[in-house]
Amino acid sequence: MFDCDTCPVRQALDGLRPENEQAWRLFHRLGSRFVVDFGVGAEAFKRLTADVPDDEVPDLLQRLALIYDGLYPPPKMPDHG
């Protein structure tokens, strides 16, 4: 049985600044297998960020990009040296 109170992921999220916690929670929701497999990422992003002020969206996108790059680094280019 899963216990949310002892989950290390939850404990890590609880220690983040609010804007970083928001980005992590959004990243996990957008990256769920359901959202990805059904191709509803754009619609999910639109609905899940409906309350985010327009001037804060670029910062949120940057935070999401940092999370994505950290978890899924871009492939290294071959060295032709």
C-alpha positions as CSV (number, residue, x, y, z in Angstrom):
1,M,0.0,0.0,0.0
2,F,1.3,3.4,-1.0
3,D,1.7,6.0,1.9
4,C,1.8,9.6,0.6
5,D,3.2,10.8,4.0
6,T,6.4,8.8,3.6
7,C,6.9,9.3,-0.1
8,P,10.4,10.7,-0.8
9,V,9.1,12.5,-4.0
10,R,6.4,14.3,-1.9
11,Q,9.0,15.2,0.7
12,A,11.3,16.6,-2.0
13,L,8.4,18.6,-3.6
14,D,7.4,20.0,-0.2
15,G,10.9,21.6,0.1
16,L,10.8,23.5,-3.2
17,R,10.0,27.1,-3.8
18,P,6.3,27.4,-4.9
19,E,7.1,28.2,-8.5
20,N,9.5,25.2,-8.8
21,E,6.9,22.9,-7.1
22,Q,4.3,24.1,-9.6
23,A,6.6,23.3,-12.5
24,W,7.4,19.8,-11.2
25,R,3.7,19.0,-10.5
26,L,2.8,20.2,-14.0
27,F,5.6,18.3,-15.6
28,H,4.4,15.0,-14.0
29,R,0.9,15.6,-15.0
30,L,1.8,16.4,-18.6
31,G,4.3,13.5,-18.8
32,S,1.8,10.9,-17.6
33,R,1.5,7.9,-19.9
34,F,-2.2,8.7,-20.5
35,V,-1.5,12.3,-21.7
36,V,1.4,11.2,-23.9
37,D,-0.3,8.1,-25.3
38,F,-3.5,9.9,-26.2
39,G,-1.7,12.9,-27.6
40,V,-3.5,15.4,-25.4
41,G,-0.5,17.3,-24.1
42,A,-1.3,20.6,-25.8
43,E,-4.9,20.6,-24.5
44,A,-3.8,19.4,-21.0
45,F,-1.2,22.2,-20.9
46,K,-3.8,24.8,-21.9
47,R,-6.3,23.7,-19.3
48,L,-3.7,23.1,-16.5
49,T,-2.2,26.6,-17.0
50,A,-5.5,28.5,-17.5
51,D,-5.0,30.3,-14.3
52,V,-1.3,31.2,-14.9
53,P,-1.0,34.9,-15.8
54,D,0.3,35.4,-19.4
55,D,3.5,37.1,-18.2
56,E,4.4,34.1,-16.0
57,V,4.1,31.5,-18.8
58,P,7.6,32.1,-20.3
59,D,9.1,31.5,-16.8
60,L,7.0,28.3,-16.3
61,L,8.1,27.0,-19.8
62,Q,11.7,27.7,-18.9
63,R,11.3,25.7,-15.6
64,L,9.6,22.9,-17.5
65,A,12.5,22.9,-20.1
66,L,15.1,22.7,-17.3
67,I,13.3,19.7,-15.8
68,Y,13.0,18.0,-19.1
69,D,16.6,18.6,-20.0
70,G,17.7,17.3,-16.6
71,L,15.6,14.1,-16.8
72,Y,16.1,13.6,-20.6
73,P,19.3,15.2,-21.6
74,P,19.7,16.0,-25.3
75,P,21.8,13.4,-27.2
76,K,25.4,14.2,-27.4
77,M,26.7,15.0,-30.9
78,P,29.4,12.7,-32.1
79,D,32.9,14.1,-31.9
80,H,34.4,14.1,-35.4
81,G,37.7,15.5,-34.1
